[in-house]
Amino acid sequence: MAERISFHDQISRNKLKSSFLLLTIFFILLALGYFIGMIVGADYFMIIMIVTIIISIVYIWVGYYYSHSIALASVHAREASVRDYPDYHAIVEGLCLASGLPKPKLYVMDERHINAFASGRDPSHAVICVTTGALEKLDKAELEGVLAHELSHVANYDIRFMTLTAVLVGMIAILSEIFLRSLWYSSLSSGRDRDGKANAILIIVGVILAILAPLVVQLVQLAISRRREYTADASAVKFVRSPTGLLRALRKIEREHAPTVSEKHQYNKATAPLFMSDPFKRKFSDLFSTHPPLEKRIAILERM
């Protein structure tokens, strides 16, 4: 018989792994900046960093304050009234009382598949959106498990965490792009006369790092996204004190057919990672997926 898993241990372990992965991205940024600074010189590097930081600040401001509005607009969600969706509101109110969270604004999107997402920069500005398929196909316990999963993202400040991750990844991508383009417009003569061979080796190392760094950090970003889903599953069990509802809901999602081409157009690839399960149902390897495989999530919940 498989060893039982404590949701407390699962939450702590996943948060620790997410933090470690975030530090990995930060150190890659430092390493990239160090090599670029050595190659182009301190003055030119400062110009690159100023441009990168300005672009990143704009990205932070838009993503941090308007992420929920962008996500809701991209799926044409409508606000769920208490009159039309009393059970939806009642379940969320119960979960908020149990968890001590303020009640988020509730929305619905027209989609036959079971899915949901949460967004917002903090619990006071959070929103939850579920598909009509989830409301129609899930019983009360299953819907409670799904909504507890989404509230867990809110409680764990996952939107804030993933925004920070995206900013660091974006800074690395911008820094790499500016540096690589600068090689086409500059002879990089500084230091070349002094030690041409050493400088050439440094440039080669810098170019390789500038090419590989954005790819590596994107893989790390995907790994963080998967870790946050595992954490939300465990936190949902903590809220509800039972894995049964969420477990049954994930099994139903696993049995659903893939969306049609027209249904896939309803989703924006940029907001797809927000959803409880990959809305495109893509068959990528774990390495390139924003979501953990459903069978792995189910297996972990079965042991709680």
KEKE-855178 format. One record per residue: x, y, z of N, C-alpha, C in turn; residue number from 1. Coordinates in Angstrom, 1 decimal. Layout:
<recs>
     nx     ny     nz    cax    cay    caz     cx     cy     cz num
      X      Y      Z      X      Y      Z      X      Y      Z NUM
...
</recs>
This chain:
<recs>
     nx     ny     nz    cax    cay    caz     cx     cy     cz num
    0.8   -1.2    0.0    0.0    0.0    0.0    0.9    1.2    0.0   1
    0.5    2.2   -0.8    1.3    3.5   -0.9    1.2    4.3    0.4   2
    2.3    4.9    0.7    2.4    5.7    1.9    1.5    6.9    1.8   3
    0.8    7.2    2.9   -0.1    8.4    2.9    0.6    9.7    2.8   4
    0.0   10.7    2.2    0.7   12.0    2.1   -0.1   13.0    2.9   5
    0.6   13.8    3.7    0.0   14.9    4.5   -0.1   16.1    3.6   6
   -1.3   16.7    3.6   -1.4   17.9    2.7   -0.6   19.1    3.3   7
   -0.3   19.1    4.6    0.6   20.1    5.2    2.0   19.9    4.6   8
    2.5   18.7    4.5    3.8   18.4    4.0    3.9   18.7    2.5   9
    2.8   18.4    1.8    2.7   18.7    0.4    2.8   20.2    0.1  10
    2.0   21.0    0.8    2.0   22.4    0.7    3.4   23.0    0.9  11
    4.0   22.6    2.1    5.4   23.1    2.4    6.4   22.8    1.4  12
    6.4   21.5    0.9    7.4   21.0    0.0    7.2   21.8   -1.4  13
    6.0   21.9   -1.8    5.8   22.6   -3.1    6.2   24.1   -3.1  14
    5.9   24.7   -1.9    6.2   26.2   -1.8    7.7   26.3   -1.8  15
    8.4   25.4   -1.1    9.9   25.4   -1.0   10.5   25.3   -2.4  16
    9.9   24.3   -3.2   10.5   24.1   -4.5   10.2   25.2   -5.4  17
    9.0   25.9   -5.3    8.7   27.1   -6.1    9.7   28.2   -5.8  18
   10.0   28.4   -4.5   10.9   29.4   -4.1   12.3   29.2   -4.7  19
   12.7   27.9   -4.6   14.0   27.5   -5.1   14.1   27.8   -6.6  20
   13.0   27.4   -7.4   13.0   27.7   -8.8   13.1   29.2   -9.1  21
   12.4   30.0   -8.3   12.4   31.4   -8.5   13.8   32.0   -8.3  22
   14.5   31.5   -7.3   15.9   31.9   -7.1   16.8   31.5   -8.2  23
   16.5   30.3   -8.8   17.3   29.9  -10.0   17.2   30.9  -11.1  24
   16.0   31.4  -11.4   15.8   32.4  -12.4   16.6   33.7  -12.1  25
   16.5   34.1  -10.8   17.2   35.3  -10.3   18.7   35.1  -10.6  26
   19.3   34.0  -10.2   20.7   33.8  -10.4   21.1   33.7  -11.9  27
   20.3   33.2  -12.7   20.5   33.2  -14.1   20.6   34.6  -14.6  28
   19.6   35.5  -14.1   19.6   36.9  -14.5   21.0   37.6  -14.1  29
   21.4   37.3  -12.9   22.7   37.8  -12.4   23.9   37.4  -13.2  30
   23.9   36.1  -13.6   25.0   35.6  -14.4   25.0   36.2  -15.8  31
   23.8   36.3  -16.4   23.7   36.9  -17.7   24.2   38.4  -17.6  32
   23.7   39.1  -16.6   24.1   40.5  -16.5   25.6   40.6  -16.3  33
   26.2   39.7  -15.5   27.6   39.8  -15.2   28.5   39.6  -16.5  34
   28.1   38.6  -17.3   28.8   38.4  -18.6   28.6   39.5  -19.6  35
   27.4   40.0  -19.7   27.2   41.1  -20.6   27.9   42.3  -20.2  36
   28.0   42.6  -18.9   28.7   43.8  -18.4   30.2   43.7  -18.7  37
   30.7   42.4  -18.5   32.2   42.3  -18.8   32.5   42.5  -20.3  38
   31.5   42.1  -21.2   31.8   42.1  -22.6   31.6   43.6  -23.2  39
   30.5   44.2  -22.8   30.2   45.5  -23.4   30.7   46.7  -22.6  40
   31.1   46.4  -21.4   31.6   47.5  -20.5   30.5   48.1  -19.6  41
   30.9   48.7  -18.5   29.9   49.1  -17.5   28.9   50.2  -18.0  42
   29.4   51.1  -18.8   28.6   52.2  -19.2   27.5   51.8  -20.1  43
   27.8   51.0  -21.1   26.8   50.5  -22.1   25.9   49.5  -21.4  44
   26.4   48.7  -20.4   25.6   47.8  -19.7   24.5   48.5  -18.9  45
   24.9   49.6  -18.3   23.9   50.4  -17.5   22.8   50.9  -18.4  46
   23.1   51.3  -19.6   22.0   51.7  -20.6   21.1   50.6  -20.8  47
   21.6   49.4  -21.1   20.8   48.2  -21.4   19.9   47.9  -20.2  48
   20.5   48.0  -19.0   19.7   47.6  -17.8   18.6   48.7  -17.5  49
   18.9   49.9  -17.8   17.9   51.0  -17.6   16.7   50.7  -18.5  50
   17.0   50.4  -19.8   15.9   50.1  -20.8   15.1   48.9  -20.3  51
   15.8   47.9  -19.9   15.2   46.6  -19.4   14.3   46.9  -18.2  52
   14.8   47.6  -17.3   14.0   47.9  -16.1   12.7   48.7  -16.4  53
   12.9   49.7  -17.3   11.7   50.5  -17.6   10.6   49.6  -18.3  54
   11.0   48.8  -19.2   10.1   47.9  -19.9    9.4   47.0  -18.9  55
   10.2   46.5  -17.9    9.7   45.5  -16.9    8.7   46.2  -16.0  56
    9.0   47.5  -15.6    8.1   48.2  -14.7    6.7   48.4  -15.3  57
    6.7   48.7  -16.6    5.5   48.8  -17.4    4.7   47.5  -17.4  58
    5.5   46.4  -17.6    4.9   45.1  -17.6    4.3   44.7  -16.2  59
    5.1   45.0  -15.2    4.6   44.8  -13.8    3.3   45.5  -13.6  60
    3.2   46.8  -13.9    2.1   47.6  -13.6    0.8   47.1  -14.3  61
    1.0   46.8  -15.6   -0.2   46.3  -16.3   -0.6   44.9  -15.8  62
    0.4   44.0  -15.7    0.1   42.6  -15.3   -0.5   42.6  -13.9  63
    0.1   43.4  -13.0   -0.3   43.3  -11.6   -1.7   43.9  -11.3  64
   -2.0   45.0  -11.9   -3.3   45.7  -11.6   -4.4   45.3  -12.6  65
   -4.1   44.8  -13.7   -5.2   44.5  -14.7   -5.2   43.0  -15.2  66
   -4.5   42.2  -14.5   -4.5   40.8  -15.0   -5.8   40.1  -14.9  67
   -6.6   40.4  -13.9   -7.9   39.8  -13.8   -8.9   40.3  -14.9  68
   -8.8   41.6  -15.2   -9.7   42.2  -16.2   -9.3   41.6  -17.6  69
   -8.0   41.5  -17.8   -7.6   40.9  -19.1   -8.0   39.5  -19.3  70
   -7.9   38.7  -18.2   -8.3   37.3  -18.2   -9.8   37.1  -18.5  71
  -10.6   37.9  -17.8  -12.0   37.8  -17.9  -12.5   38.2  -19.3  72
  -11.9   39.3  -19.8  -12.3   39.8  -21.1  -11.9   38.8  -22.2  73
  -10.8   38.1  -22.0  -10.3   37.2  -23.1  -11.2   36.0  -23.3  74
  -12.0   35.6  -22.2  -12.9   34.5  -22.3  -14.3   34.9  -22.4  75
  -14.6   36.2  -22.5  -15.9   36.8  -22.6  -16.8   36.3  -21.4  76
  -16.2   36.4  -20.2  -16.9   36.0  -19.0  -17.9   37.0  -18.6  77
  -19.0   36.6  -17.9  -20.0   37.5  -17.4  -20.1   37.3  -15.9  78
  -20.5   38.3  -15.2  -20.6   38.2  -13.7  -21.8   37.3  -13.4  79
  -21.5   36.4  -12.4  -22.5   35.5  -11.9  -23.4   36.1  -10.8  80
  -24.6   36.3  -11.1  -25.5   36.9  -10.1  -25.9   35.8   -9.1  81
  -26.3   36.3   -7.8  -26.7   35.4   -6.8  -28.1   34.7   -7.2  82
  -28.9   35.5   -7.9  -30.2   35.0   -8.3  -30.1   33.8   -9.3  83
  -29.1   34.0  -10.3  -29.0   32.9  -11.3  -28.1   31.8  -10.8  84
  -27.2   32.0   -9.9  -26.2   31.0   -9.5  -26.1   30.9   -8.0  85
  -27.2   30.6   -7.3  -27.2   30.6   -5.8  -26.3   29.6   -5.2  86
  -26.2   28.4   -5.8  -25.3   27.3   -5.3  -23.8   27.7   -5.4  87
  -23.5   28.3   -6.5  -22.1   28.8   -6.8  -21.7   29.8   -5.7  88
  -22.6   30.7   -5.4  -22.3   31.7   -4.4  -22.2   31.1   -3.0  89
  -23.1   30.2   -2.7  -23.2   29.6   -1.4  -21.9   28.8   -1.1  90
  -21.4   28.0   -2.1  -20.2   27.2   -1.9  -19.0   28.1   -1.6  91
  -18.9   29.2   -2.4  -17.8   30.1   -2.2  -17.8   30.8   -0.9  92
  -19.0   31.2   -0.5  -19.2   31.9    0.8  -18.8   31.0    1.9  93
  -19.2   29.7    1.8  -18.8   28.7    2.9  -17.3   28.5    2.9  94
  -16.7   28.4    1.8  -15.2   28.2    1.7  -14.5   29.5    2.3  95
  -15.0   30.6    2.0  -14.4   31.9    2.5  -14.5   32.0    4.0  96
  -15.6   31.6    4.5  -15.8   31.5    6.0  -14.8   30.6    6.6  97
  -14.6   29.4    6.0  -13.7   28.4    6.5  -12.3   28.8    6.4  98
  -11.9   29.6    5.4  -10.5   29.9    5.1  -10.2   31.3    5.6  99
  -11.2   32.1    6.0  -10.9   33.5    6.4  -10.6   34.5    5.3 100
  -10.9   34.1    4.1  -10.7   34.9    2.9  -11.9   35.8    2.6 101
  -11.7   37.0    2.1  -12.8   37.8    1.6  -13.4   37.1    0.4 102
  -14.7   37.3    0.2  -15.4   36.6   -1.0  -15.0   37.3   -2.3 103
  -14.4   36.6   -3.2  -14.1   37.2   -4.5  -15.3   37.4   -5.4 104
  -15.2   38.2   -6.4  -16.2   38.4   -7.4  -16.3   37.1   -8.2 105
  -17.5   36.7   -8.5  -17.7   35.4   -9.2  -18.2   35.7  -10.7 106
  -17.6   34.9  -11.6  -18.0   35.0  -13.0  -18.2   33.6  -13.6 107
  -18.8   33.6  -14.8  -19.1   32.4  -15.6  -18.8   32.7  -17.0 108
  -18.2   31.6  -17.6  -17.9   31.7  -19.1  -18.6   30.5  -19.8 109
  -19.1   30.8  -20.9  -19.9   29.7  -21.7  -18.9   28.8  -22.3 110
  -18.8   27.6  -21.8  -17.9   26.6  -22.3  -18.3   25.2  -21.7 111
  -18.4   24.2  -22.6  -19.0   22.9  -22.2  -18.0   22.1  -21.3 112
  -16.7   22.3  -21.4  -15.8   21.6  -20.7  -15.7   22.1  -19.2 113
  -15.3   21.2  -18.3  -15.2   21.5  -16.9  -13.8   22.3  -16.7 114
  -13.9   23.5  -16.2  -12.7   24.2  -16.0  -13.0   25.5  -15.1 115
  -12.0   26.1  -14.6  -12.1   27.3  -13.8  -10.8   28.0  -13.7 116
  -10.8   29.2  -13.3   -9.6   29.9  -13.0   -9.8   31.1  -12.0 117
   -8.7   31.5  -11.3   -8.8   32.6  -10.4   -7.7   33.6  -10.8 118
   -8.0   34.8  -10.5   -7.0   35.9  -10.8   -7.2   37.0   -9.9 119
   -6.3   38.0   -9.9   -6.3   39.1   -9.0   -5.0   39.3   -8.2 120
   -4.6   40.5   -7.9   -3.3   40.7   -7.3   -3.3   40.3   -5.8 121
   -4.4   40.3   -5.1   -4.5   39.9   -3.7   -5.9   39.4   -3.4 122
   -6.1   38.8   -2.2   -7.5   38.3   -1.9   -8.6   39.4   -2.0 123
   -8.2   40.6   -1.7   -9.3   41.7   -1.7   -9.7   42.1   -3.2 124
   -8.9   41.7   -4.1   -9.2   42.1   -5.5   -9.2   40.8   -6.4 125
   -9.7   39.7   -5.8   -9.7   38.4   -6.5  -11.0   38.2   -7.3 126
  -10.9   37.4   -8.3  -12.1   37.0   -9.1  -11.9   35.4   -9.3 127
  -13.1   34.8   -9.4  -13.1   33.4   -9.8  -14.1   33.2  -10.9 128
  -13.7   32.5  -11.9  -14.5   32.2  -13.1  -14.6   30.7  -13.3 129
  -15.8   30.2  -13.5  -16.0   28.8  -13.8  -16.7   28.7  -15.1 130
  -16.6   27.5  -15.8  -17.3   27.3  -17.0  -18.7   26.8  -16.7 131
  -19.6   27.0  -17.7  -20.9   26.5  -17.6  -20.9   24.9  -17.5 132
  -19.9   24.3  -18.1  -19.7   22.9  -18.1  -19.5   22.4  -16.7 133
  -18.7   23.2  -15.9  -18.4   22.8  -14.5  -19.7   22.9  -13.7 134
  -20.5   23.9  -13.9  -21.7   24.1  -13.1  -22.7   23.0  -13.4 135
  -22.7   22.6  -14.7  -23.7   21.6  -15.1  -23.3   20.1  -14.8 136
  -22.0   19.8  -14.9  -21.5   18.4  -14.8  -21.0   18.0  -13.4 137
  -20.7   19.0  -12.5  -20.2   18.6  -11.2  -21.3   18.7  -10.2 138
  -21.2   17.7   -9.2  -22.1   17.8   -8.1  -21.6   18.7   -7.1 139
  -22.3   18.9   -6.0  -21.9   20.0   -5.0  -20.5   19.7   -4.4 140
  -20.2   18.5   -4.1  -18.9   18.2   -3.5  -17.7   18.4   -4.5 141
  -18.0   18.0   -5.7  -17.0   18.2   -6.8  -16.7   19.7   -7.1 142
  -17.8   20.4   -7.2  -17.7   21.9   -7.5  -17.0   22.6   -6.3 143
  -17.3   22.1   -5.1  -16.6   22.7   -3.9  -15.1   22.4   -4.0 144
  -14.7   21.2   -4.4  -13.3   20.9   -4.6  -12.6   21.8   -5.6 145
  -13.3   22.0   -6.7  -12.7   22.9   -7.8  -12.6   24.3   -7.3 146
  -13.7   24.8   -6.6  -13.6   26.2   -6.1  -12.6   26.4   -5.0 147
  -12.4   25.3   -4.2  -11.4   25.4   -3.1  -10.0   25.4   -3.7 148
   -9.8   24.7   -4.8   -8.5   24.8   -5.6   -8.3   26.2   -6.1 149
   -9.3   26.9   -6.6   -9.1   28.2   -7.1   -8.9   29.2   -6.0 150
   -9.6   29.1   -4.9   -9.4   29.9   -3.7   -8.0   29.8   -3.1 151
   -7.5   28.6   -3.3   -6.1   28.3   -2.8   -5.1   29.2   -3.6 152
   -5.3   29.3   -4.9   -4.5   30.2   -5.7   -4.5   31.6   -5.1 153
   -5.7   32.1   -4.7   -5.9   33.4   -4.2   -5.2   33.5   -2.8 154
   -5.4   32.5   -1.9   -4.8   32.5   -0.6   -3.3   32.4   -0.6 155
   -2.7   31.7   -1.6   -1.3   31.5   -1.7   -0.6   32.7   -2.5 156
   -1.4   33.7   -2.9   -0.9   34.8   -3.7   -0.2   34.3   -5.0 157
   -0.7   33.3   -5.6   -0.1   32.8   -6.8    0.0   33.8   -8.0 158
   -1.0   34.6   -8.1   -0.9   35.6   -9.2    0.2   36.5   -9.0 159
    0.4   37.0   -7.8    1.5   37.9   -7.4    2.9   37.1   -7.7 160
    2.9   35.9   -7.2    4.2   35.1   -7.4    4.5   34.9   -8.8 161
    3.5   34.5   -9.6    3.7   34.2  -11.1    4.0   35.5  -11.8 162
    3.4   36.6  -11.4    3.8   37.9  -12.0    5.3   38.2  -11.8 163
    5.7   38.0  -10.6    7.2   38.3  -10.3    8.0   37.3  -11.1 164
    7.6   36.1  -11.2    8.4   35.1  -12.1    8.4   35.6  -13.5 165
    7.2   36.0  -14.0    7.1   36.5  -15.4    8.0   37.7  -15.7 166
    8.1   38.6  -14.7    8.9   39.8  -14.8   10.4   39.4  -14.9 167
   10.8   38.5  -14.1   12.2   38.1  -14.1   12.6   37.4  -15.4 168
   11.6   36.5  -15.9   11.8   35.8  -17.2   11.8   36.9  -18.3 169
   10.9   37.8  -18.2   10.9   38.9  -19.2   12.1   39.7  -19.3 170
   12.7   40.0  -18.1   13.9   40.8  -18.0   15.1   40.1  -18.7 171
   15.1   38.8  -18.5   16.2   38.0  -19.1   16.0   38.0  -20.6 172
   14.8   37.8  -21.1   14.5   37.8  -22.5   14.9   39.1  -23.1 173
   14.5   40.2  -22.5   14.8   41.6  -23.0   16.3   41.8  -23.0 174
   16.9   41.5  -21.9   18.4   41.7  -21.8   19.1   40.9  -22.9 175
   18.7   39.7  -23.1   19.4   38.8  -24.1   19.2   39.4  -25.5 176
   18.0   39.8  -25.7   17.6   40.4  -27.1   18.4   41.6  -27.4 177
   18.5   42.6  -26.4   19.2   43.8  -26.6   20.7   43.5  -26.8 178
   21.2   42.6  -26.0   22.7   42.3  -26.1   23.0   41.6  -27.5 179
   22.2   40.7  -27.9   22.5   40.0  -29.2   22.3   41.0  -30.4 180
   21.3   41.8  -30.3   21.2   42.8  -31.4   22.4   43.8  -31.4 181
   22.9   44.1  -30.2   24.0   45.1  -30.1   25.2   44.6  -30.8 182
   25.4   43.2  -30.8   26.5   42.7  -31.5   26.6   42.9  -33.0 183
   25.4   43.1  -33.5   25.4   43.4  -35.0   25.7   44.9  -35.3 184
   25.6   45.7  -34.3   25.8   47.2  -34.6   27.0   47.7  -33.9 185
   27.8   46.9  -33.2   29.0   47.3  -32.5   30.1   46.4  -32.8 186
   31.3   47.0  -32.9   32.5   46.2  -33.1   33.0   45.6  -31.8 187
   32.5   46.1  -30.7   32.9   45.7  -29.4   34.5   45.7  -29.3 188
   35.0   46.9  -29.7   36.4   47.0  -29.7   37.0   47.2  -28.3 189
   36.2   47.6  -27.4   36.7   47.8  -26.0   37.4   46.6  -25.5 190
   38.7   46.6  -25.2   39.4   45.5  -24.6   39.9   44.5  -25.7 191
   39.5   44.6  -26.9   39.9   43.7  -27.9   41.4   43.8  -28.2 192
   41.9   45.0  -28.3   43.3   45.2  -28.6   44.2   44.7  -27.4 193
   43.6   44.8  -26.2   44.4   44.4  -25.1   44.6   42.9  -25.0 194
   43.5   42.2  -25.3   43.6   40.7  -25.2   42.5   40.2  -26.1 195
   42.8   40.1  -27.4   41.8   39.7  -28.4   41.3   38.3  -28.2 196
   42.1   37.4  -27.9   41.7   36.0  -27.7   40.8   35.8  -26.5 197
   41.2   36.4  -25.4   40.4   36.3  -24.2   39.0   37.0  -24.4 198
   39.0   38.1  -25.0   37.8   38.8  -25.3   36.9   38.0  -26.2 199
   37.5   37.4  -27.2   36.7   36.6  -28.1   36.0   35.4  -27.4 200
   36.7   34.8  -26.5   36.2   33.6  -25.7   35.0   34.2  -24.8 201
   35.2   35.3  -24.2   34.2   35.9  -23.4   32.9   36.2  -24.2 202
   33.1   36.7  -25.4   32.0   37.0  -26.2   31.2   35.8  -26.6 203
   32.0   34.7  -26.9   31.3   33.4  -27.3   30.5   32.9  -26.1 204
   31.1   32.9  -24.9   30.4   32.5  -23.7   29.1   33.3  -23.5 205
   29.3   34.7  -23.6   28.2   35.6  -23.4   27.0   35.3  -24.4 206
   27.4   35.1  -25.7   26.4   34.8  -26.7   25.6   33.5  -26.4 207
   26.4   32.5  -26.1   25.8   31.2  -25.7   24.8   31.4  -24.6 208
   25.3   32.1  -23.5   24.4   32.3  -22.4   23.2   33.1  -22.7 209
   23.3   34.1  -23.6   22.2   35.0  -24.0   21.2   34.2  -24.8 210
   21.6   33.2  -25.5   20.7   32.4  -26.3   20.0   31.4  -25.5 211
   20.8   30.7  -24.6   20.2   29.6  -23.8   19.4   30.1  -22.6 212
   19.8   31.2  -22.0   19.2   31.7  -20.7   17.7   31.9  -20.9 213
   17.1   32.5  -22.0   15.7   32.7  -22.1   15.0   31.3  -22.2 214
   15.6   30.4  -22.9   15.0   29.0  -23.0   15.0   28.3  -21.7 215
   16.1   28.4  -20.9   16.2   27.7  -19.6   15.2   28.3  -18.7 216
   15.1   29.6  -18.6   14.2   30.2  -17.6   12.7   30.0  -17.9 217
   12.4   29.8  -19.2   11.0   29.5  -19.6   10.7   28.1  -19.1 218
   11.6   27.2  -19.2   11.4   25.9  -18.6   11.2   25.9  -17.1 219
   12.0   26.7  -16.5   11.9   26.9  -15.0   10.5   27.5  -14.7 220
   10.1   28.5  -15.5    8.8   29.1  -15.2    7.7   28.1  -15.4 221
    7.8   27.2  -16.3    6.8   26.2  -16.5    6.8   25.2  -15.3 222
    8.0   24.9  -14.8    8.1   24.1  -13.6    7.4   24.7  -12.4 223
    7.6   26.0  -12.2    7.0   26.8  -11.1    5.5   26.7  -11.3 224
    5.0   26.9  -12.5    3.5   26.8  -12.7    3.0   25.5  -12.3 225
    3.7   24.4  -12.7    3.2   23.1  -12.3    3.2   22.9  -10.8 226
    4.2   23.4  -10.1    4.3   23.3   -8.7    3.2   24.0   -8.0 227
    2.8   25.2   -8.5    1.7   26.0   -7.9    0.4   25.2   -8.0 228
    0.2   24.4   -9.1   -1.0   23.6   -9.2   -1.0   22.5   -8.2 229
    0.1   21.8   -7.9    0.2   20.8   -6.9   -0.1   21.5   -5.5 230
    0.4   22.7   -5.3    0.2   23.3   -4.0   -1.3   23.7   -3.8 231
   -1.9   24.2   -4.9   -3.4   24.5   -4.8   -4.2   23.3   -4.6 232
   -3.9   22.1   -5.2   -4.6   20.9   -4.9   -4.5   20.6   -3.4 233
   -3.3   20.6   -2.8   -3.1   20.3   -1.4   -3.8   21.3   -0.5 234
   -3.8   22.6   -0.9   -4.4   23.6   -0.1   -5.9   23.5   -0.1 235
   -6.5   23.0   -1.3   -7.9   22.8   -1.4   -8.3   21.7   -0.4 236
   -7.5   20.6   -0.3   -7.8   19.6    0.7   -7.8   20.1    2.1 237
   -6.9   21.0    2.3   -6.8   21.7    3.7   -8.1   22.5    3.9 238
   -8.6   23.2    2.9   -9.8   24.0    3.1  -11.0   23.1    3.4 239
  -11.2   22.1    2.5  -12.4   21.2    2.6  -12.2   20.1    3.6 240
  -11.0   19.8    4.0  -10.7   18.7    4.9  -11.0   17.3    4.2 241
  -11.0   17.3    2.9  -11.2   16.0    2.2  -10.8   16.2    0.8 242
  -10.1   15.1    0.2   -9.7   15.2   -1.2  -10.8   14.7   -2.1 243
  -11.9   14.2   -1.6  -12.8   13.4   -2.4  -13.5   14.2   -3.5 244
  -14.0   15.4   -3.2  -14.6   16.2   -4.3  -13.7   16.6   -5.4 245
  -12.5   17.1   -5.0  -11.6   17.5   -6.1  -11.1   16.3   -6.9 246
  -10.9   15.2   -6.2  -10.5   14.0   -6.8  -11.5   13.5   -7.9 247
  -12.7   13.5   -7.5  -13.8   13.1   -8.5  -13.9   14.1   -9.6 248
  -13.7   15.4   -9.4  -13.8   16.4  -10.4  -12.6   16.2  -11.4 249
  -11.4   16.0  -10.9  -10.3   15.8  -11.8  -10.5   14.5  -12.7 250
  -11.1   13.5  -12.1  -11.4   12.3  -12.9  -12.4   12.6  -14.0 251
  -13.4   13.4  -13.7  -14.3   13.8  -14.8  -13.6   14.6  -15.9 252
  -12.7   15.5  -15.5  -12.0   16.3  -16.4  -11.1   15.4  -17.3 253
  -10.5   14.4  -16.7   -9.6   13.5  -17.4  -10.4   12.7  -18.5 254
  -11.7   12.4  -18.2  -12.5   11.6  -19.1  -13.1   12.5  -20.3 255
  -13.0   13.8  -20.2  -13.6   14.6  -21.2  -12.8   14.6  -22.5 256
  -13.6   14.7  -23.6  -12.9   14.8  -24.9  -12.2   16.1  -25.1 257
  -11.2   16.1  -25.9  -10.4   17.3  -26.2  -11.4   18.3  -26.9 258
  -11.1   19.6  -26.7  -12.0   20.6  -27.3  -11.8   20.7  -28.9 259
  -12.9   21.1  -29.5  -12.8   21.2  -31.0  -11.9   22.4  -31.4 260
  -11.6   22.5  -32.6  -10.8   23.7  -33.1  -11.5   25.0  -32.8 261
  -12.8   25.1  -33.0  -13.5   26.3  -32.7  -13.5   26.7  -31.3 262
  -13.6   25.6  -30.4  -13.6   25.9  -29.0  -12.2   26.3  -28.5 263
  -11.2   25.8  -29.1   -9.8   26.2  -28.7   -9.6   27.7  -29.0 264
  -10.3   28.3  -30.0  -10.1   29.7  -30.3  -10.7   30.6  -29.2 265
  -11.5   30.0  -28.4  -12.1   30.8  -27.3  -11.1   31.1  -26.2 266
  -10.0   30.4  -26.2   -9.0   30.6  -25.1   -7.8   31.4  -25.7 267
   -7.3   32.2  -24.8   -6.0   32.9  -25.1   -4.9   32.1  -24.6 268
   -3.8   31.9  -25.4   -2.7   31.1  -24.9   -2.0   31.8  -23.7 269
   -2.1   33.1  -23.6   -1.4   33.8  -22.5   -2.1   33.6  -21.2 270
   -3.5   33.4  -21.2   -4.2   33.1  -20.0   -4.5   31.7  -19.7 271
   -4.1   30.8  -20.6   -4.4   29.3  -20.5   -3.8   28.8  -19.2 272
   -2.5   29.3  -18.8   -2.0   28.7  -17.5   -2.8   29.0  -16.3 273
   -3.7   30.0  -16.3   -4.5   30.4  -15.2   -5.5   29.3  -14.8 274
   -5.9   28.5  -15.8   -7.0   27.6  -15.7   -6.6   26.4  -14.8 275
   -7.6   25.7  -14.2   -7.3   24.6  -13.3   -6.7   23.4  -14.1 276
   -7.1   23.2  -15.3   -6.4   22.2  -16.2   -6.2   22.9  -17.5 277
   -5.3   22.3  -18.3   -4.9   22.9  -19.6   -6.2   22.9  -20.5 278
   -6.7   24.1  -20.8   -7.9   24.1  -21.7   -7.7   23.5  -23.1 279
   -6.5   23.5  -23.5   -6.2   22.9  -24.9   -6.1   21.4  -24.9 280
   -5.9   20.9  -23.6   -5.6   19.4  -23.5   -4.5   18.9  -24.4 281
   -3.4   19.7  -24.4   -2.3   19.4  -25.2   -1.5   18.2  -24.6 282
   -0.9   17.4  -25.4   -0.2   16.2  -25.0    1.3   16.5  -25.0 283
    1.7   17.5  -24.3    3.2   17.8  -24.2    3.8   16.9  -23.1 284
    5.1   16.8  -23.2    5.8   16.2  -22.0    5.7   17.1  -20.8 285
    6.0   16.6  -19.6    5.9   17.4  -18.4    6.8   18.6  -18.5 286
    7.9   18.5  -19.2    8.9   19.6  -19.3    8.4   20.8  -19.9 287
    7.5   20.7  -20.9    7.0   21.8  -21.6    5.5   22.2  -21.3 288
    5.0   21.7  -20.2    3.6   21.9  -19.9    3.4   22.9  -18.7 289
    2.4   23.7  -18.8    2.1   24.6  -17.7    1.4   23.9  -16.6 290
    0.8   22.7  -16.8    0.0   22.0  -15.8    0.6   20.6  -15.6 291
    0.6   20.1  -14.4    1.0   18.7  -14.2    0.0   17.7  -14.9 292
    0.4   16.5  -15.2   -0.5   15.6  -15.8   -1.6   15.3  -14.8 293
   -2.9   15.2  -15.3   -4.0   14.9  -14.4   -3.8   13.6  -13.6 294
   -3.2   12.6  -14.3   -3.1   11.3  -13.6   -2.1   11.4  -12.4 295
   -1.2   12.3  -12.5   -0.3   12.5  -11.3   -1.0   13.3  -10.2 296
   -1.8   14.3  -10.6   -2.5   15.0   -9.5   -3.5   14.1   -8.9 297
   -4.1   13.2   -9.6   -5.1   12.3   -9.1   -4.4   11.3   -8.2 298
   -3.3   10.8   -8.6   -2.5    9.8   -7.8   -2.1   10.4   -6.4 299
   -1.7   11.7   -6.4   -1.3   12.3   -5.1   -2.6   12.5   -4.2 300
   -3.7   13.0   -4.8   -4.9   13.1   -4.0   -5.4   11.8   -3.5 301
   -5.2   10.7   -4.2   -5.7    9.4   -3.7   -4.9    9.0   -2.5 302
   -3.7    9.5   -2.3   -2.9    9.1   -1.1   -3.1   10.1    0.1 303
   -3.9   11.1   -0.1   -4.1   12.0    1.0   -5.2   11.5    2.0 304
</recs>
